[in-house]
Structure formats: structure tokens, C-alpha cells
Amino acid sequence: MSAAPAAAPADGDAPKKGKKKLIIILAAVAVLLLGGGGAAFFVMKKNAAEAEAAAEEGGEEEHAKPAKSAKKPAHGKDDHAAPPTFVPLDPFVVNLADKDEERYAQVGVSLQVDDPKLGEEMKAYMPAIRNAILLILSHKSSTELLTAEGKQQLAEEIRREAARAMGYEVEDPEEEDAAEDTAKKKKKKKRRVELYNPIVQVAYSSFIIQ
């Protein structure tokens, strides 16, 4: 008597097992997709952060470095006036007007003018300028020239007489005071025009009295 044939599997078992396998496969695929997407998102975010940081560093370097077209300032030379023009004169040696004893002065003078061209023109008038200064010094006493006020007054007289030697009209202080008094008395509305003197100041290079 032959063995009985094996029992055939129930019809419902195969589909159940197939469904379970399909669910497992789909779950694995979903996990892979989610894992890959997360990794891609992380990489993209990291790249974006690095690009932003690089852009910020580049902006800071642009602010730190001056523009290539910018030029270094020329130390404000254009803002300063032209250097003064001095005309040095040979030293003067003259006997002073002291009555009690014989005294003399040795004075070095430089004339500051307001125009460099005038400094060249003064060479033609130098004999007349030196003569005017010698006359002023010869009328001074050692007592007058030893004081600071006396030296200042001498400088003003040299400035005035040197300009006159070149043909400029310059008034004496007494004449200026008289003109101002006359103007006040007449009550003139117009101001008196000051006469032009091209010599700005007189500078001493040496001053010896013996």
C-alpha cells in the first residue's frame, strides 16, 4: 500500500508570504531613498555654507584693500602757499651816531618780497637800496639799536626806504597818522587806500654793535 501524497499547501499561505516579502522590499527601498536624500541634502547644505563663507571672506578682502585706481595724496602740497622769497644783502658796516664814543654796527639783512620775479628785479636797484639803508643806520645810536623796539623800528624803516629806492610810494608813519586824522575830521565814507609795498618784511641775519 503506497504512502499517501503530501498535503498541498493551503491556498492562502503563498499570497501572505509574497505580500510580506514585497512589504520588506519596499521598506528597504524607502530606507535607502530616505538615507540617500538626507545625505544629498546634507552635502548641498554644507556646500552652500562653504560658498557663503567664501563670499564673506572675499567681501572683507575687498573692503580691506584700496581700489587700484585710488592714488596716494600728494601730502597736501597744493593746499600750502608758495615758499617765501628772500633777497639777502651783503652785510652793512657803518659808524653810528653816538656822540660820547665812537661805535659802529655790523648788520646783515634779508628782504622778503611777495613775488619771486621782484627778487630778480631788485638786483638792478641794489645800489640805491644799499645807499638808503646805510643812511638809516648812520643816523642811529647804539642805545637805540640795542633794544628790541629799536631793532623793530629799524626794520620798518628799512622796509619803507628800500621800497622807495625802487620807485614805490610809501608813506611815513607820521603821514599815515595825519591822513587818518584828516579823514576822521572830514568824516569820509570811503576808506583810504593803503599804498602797496612789495617788501613783506625785513629779517636780520646778523646784528653786531661794538
Salt bridges, closest charged atoms under 4 A:
GLU120 OE1 - LYS123 NZ 3.27
GLU156 OE1 - ARG159 NH1 3.87
GLU157 OE2 - LYS140 NZ 3.09
GLU161 OE2 - ARG160 NE 3.79
GLU161 OE2 - ARG164 NH1 3.13
GLU171 OE1 - ARG192 NH1 3.25
ASP172 OD1 - ARG160 NE 2.87
ASP172 OD1 - ARG164 NH2 3.00
GLU180 OE2 - ARG192 NH2 3.99
